[in-house]
Amino acid sequence: MATYTVQPKDTLYSIAKKFNISVDQLKQFNNLYDNNISIGQTLNVSSGGGYTPSYSDPVYPSNNPVYPNTDPVYPNNSTPNYGSYSSGGGSSYSGSGSGGSTASSISSFVVRKDNKGSYNSIVISYPSSYGTDSTGTMRDNYPSPNLVNPRGVSYFGKSTFDSQRYQFEDLLPKPFYADVLHFIGKNEGCFDAVNSYDKAIFSFGFIQFTGASASGSILSKVLQRMKQNNSDAFYNSFGKFGVDVSGYGAPVVSVRGASGDAAFTTVANDLQLTGVFIAAGFEREMIRAQIQIAQEEYMNKALSDATGIGIFGQQVPLNRILFSEGGIALRVDLAVNRGLSGSLAVLQKAVTQAASSQGIYSASGLGSIDERSVVQAVINNDVEQWKKDRTQKLLNSSFSFDKYYG
């Protein structure tokens, strides 16, 4: 039987990935009932039969659902009919079509609309661990210059970072990283947040993971990670409502016969399916998947030793320039809302300006730069007010800008 000794920063997911097995299998091999592991712990990484499953030949525990490679099939090759709204006054509906278990399951998501003339106010009720819960009031025809889909909505959510923190802190190598992600989430939304009115098609979660392929479709990766971590939880949150994602390789989301961008458009235009995502934002495995992908796609890349800027004729790692709490938070926040390459362009300009104002003219002197002045330069250089306001919040936050050497 092959074994592995847990190293610093290891997680069950990173170990499972290293040995081409699922997290569920790793837990099964070691009789683990949660995701807690400790440095130096010895884990079994095979079943003892000398065979290690590969991504091309996935093996699921017998009590887990097996997801087909095809999209859900509805009776008579037709999708469920979810009814329509009356043209005036308030109205509500739940699923009523002949969609088999999918339709009967999704009928527990009830949408209430109130016609306000130029828009509808909307409340979605959904099943929860307490019975039934409901969203706050949201609206369609969202008043934004970025409006692309008038049927889409914007919802900040209720599954807050503080209320769910105990669910994922073990995933973060430093407790401070949770504070950084919390700050970003205050600008983006809760774990159940939704945005379906702009060019991202359908965004979801505390960092607003985007669905559109043109935006990287990071949401597809979140869904795939949840399925890889716990296929039962994925089925209960998404699979039984007709939402699926490929388990391995490049993630492809499918919904009612549509895939990719078309699948996310289907979700954006169907408020019951939107409710499915909102309800999932309270589930432990979805919350953990969001944290994992946020680390991998944004935090780890922004804070990598290989990530740097060109200044004074050489490439200088940002870890040698901006390494206070505030500096780290700035780097991660910019990577989230402007992309890694966009964030580096912003930081290169700001660091150059701050260095000049402080009389720093060599790369060796950048370690002593006043990081607050870098943040202020970012604010001064931005043209759009929302960007200025977002970075100003960081400057006004409790993050320390003291440099810690060692």
Salt bridges, closest charged atoms under 4 A:
ASP114 OD2 - LYS116 NZ 3.23
ASP133 OD1 - LYS158 NZ 3.01
ASP162 OD1 - HIS182 ND1 3.61
GLU169 OE2 - ARG165 NE 2.89
ASP170 OD1 - ARG288 NH1 2.89
ASP179 OD1 - ARG165 NH2 2.80
GLU188 OE2 - ARG390 NH1 2.79
ASP244 OD1 - LYS227 NZ 2.92
ASP270 OD2 - ARG256 NH1 3.03
GLU285 OE2 - ARG284 NH1 3.02
GLU296 OE2 - ARG225 NH1 2.73
GLU297 OE2 - LYS221 NZ 3.08
GLU297 OE1 - LYS301 NZ 3.33
ASP333 OD1 - ARG390 NH2 2.69
GLU371 OE2 - LYS403 NZ 2.53
ASP382 OD2 - ARG338 NH2 2.75
GLU384 OE2 - LYS387 NZ 3.06
